[in-house]
């Protein structure tokens, strides 16, 4: 039982560490994806999806630990929600085709 609790604490610590890093670099802000996307819409979407996955992980940890609030509950998040899956997949597919044509 102690080993399971130790593993859980390690995972929670890891999730909180990734959250603090994301907040420190401003990943929760709309501008982050634009600044670090290098004009690439697919990369910008990847940054947005990464932030929202971190956010969801934080909520999951809070709910599974029976906390009433989660660490990101008071964070002002301006990053847009991810686009629809079919839009993302078509952009990735198009992006990949462009890349392949460059290296051929």
C-alpha positions as CSV (number, residue, x, y, z in Angstrom):
1,X,0.0,0.0,0.0
2,X,2.8,2.4,0.9
3,X,4.4,1.8,-2.5
4,X,1.2,2.7,-4.3
5,X,1.0,5.9,-2.3
6,X,4.6,6.7,-3.0
7,X,4.0,6.3,-6.8
8,X,0.9,8.4,-6.7
9,X,2.8,11.2,-4.9
10,X,5.6,11.0,-7.5
11,X,3.1,11.3,-10.3
12,X,1.3,14.2,-8.6
13,X,4.6,16.0,-8.1
14,X,5.5,15.5,-11.7
15,X,2.2,16.9,-12.9
16,X,2.5,19.9,-10.6
17,X,6.1,20.4,-11.8
18,X,5.0,20.5,-15.5
19,X,2.2,22.9,-14.6
20,X,4.6,25.3,-12.8
21,X,7.0,25.2,-15.7
22,X,4.1,25.9,-18.2
23,X,2.9,28.8,-16.1
24,X,6.4,30.2,-15.7
25,X,6.9,30.3,-19.5
26,X,3.5,31.7,-20.1
27,X,1.9,28.7,-21.9
28,X,-1.5,29.7,-20.5
29,X,-1.4,33.0,-22.5
30,X,-2.7,33.3,-26.0
31,X,0.5,35.0,-27.2
32,X,2.6,32.0,-26.3
33,X,1.4,29.8,-29.1
34,X,1.8,32.6,-31.6
35,X,5.3,33.6,-30.4
36,X,6.6,30.1,-30.3
37,X,4.7,28.7,-33.3
38,X,7.1,30.3,-35.8
39,X,4.2,31.2,-38.1
40,X,3.3,27.5,-38.3
41,X,-0.4,26.9,-37.6
42,X,0.1,23.2,-36.8
43,X,2.8,24.1,-34.2
44,X,0.6,26.8,-32.7
45,X,-2.1,24.3,-32.3
46,X,0.3,21.8,-30.7
47,X,1.2,24.4,-28.1
48,X,-2.5,25.1,-27.4
49,X,-3.3,21.4,-27.1
50,X,-0.3,20.9,-24.8
51,X,-1.5,23.7,-22.4
52,X,-5.1,22.3,-22.3
53,X,-3.7,18.8,-21.6
54,X,-1.7,20.2,-18.6
55,X,-4.9,21.9,-17.4
56,X,-6.9,18.7,-17.7
57,X,-4.2,16.8,-15.8
58,X,-4.3,19.3,-13.0
59,X,-8.1,19.0,-12.8
60,X,-7.8,15.2,-12.8
61,X,-5.3,15.2,-9.9
62,X,-7.5,17.5,-7.9
63,X,-10.6,15.5,-8.5
64,X,-9.0,12.1,-7.9
65,X,-7.4,13.5,-4.7
66,X,-10.8,15.0,-3.6
67,X,-9.5,18.5,-3.5
68,X,-12.2,21.2,-3.9
69,X,-10.0,23.4,-6.1
70,X,-7.2,22.7,-8.5
71,X,-4.0,24.7,-9.0
72,X,-5.1,26.3,-12.3
73,X,-8.6,27.2,-11.0
74,X,-7.4,30.8,-10.2
75,X,-5.1,31.2,-13.3
76,X,-6.4,33.6,-15.9
77,X,-6.0,31.5,-19.1
78,X,-6.3,33.4,-22.4
79,X,-5.1,30.6,-24.7
80,X,-7.7,29.5,-27.2
81,X,-9.4,26.1,-27.0
82,X,-8.0,23.6,-29.5
83,X,-9.7,23.4,-32.9
84,X,-11.9,20.6,-34.0
85,X,-10.1,17.3,-34.4
86,X,-10.9,17.0,-38.2
87,X,-9.5,20.5,-38.7
88,X,-6.3,19.6,-36.8
89,X,-5.9,16.3,-38.7
90,X,-6.3,18.0,-42.1
91,X,-3.7,20.7,-41.2
92,X,-1.3,18.0,-40.0
93,X,-1.9,16.0,-43.1
94,X,-1.3,19.0,-45.3
95,X,1.7,20.1,-43.3
96,X,3.2,16.6,-43.6
97,X,2.6,16.6,-47.4
98,X,4.4,19.9,-47.7
99,X,7.4,18.6,-45.6
100,X,7.7,15.4,-47.7
101,X,7.7,17.4,-51.0
102,X,10.5,19.6,-49.6
103,X,12.8,16.6,-48.8
104,X,12.1,14.6,-52.0
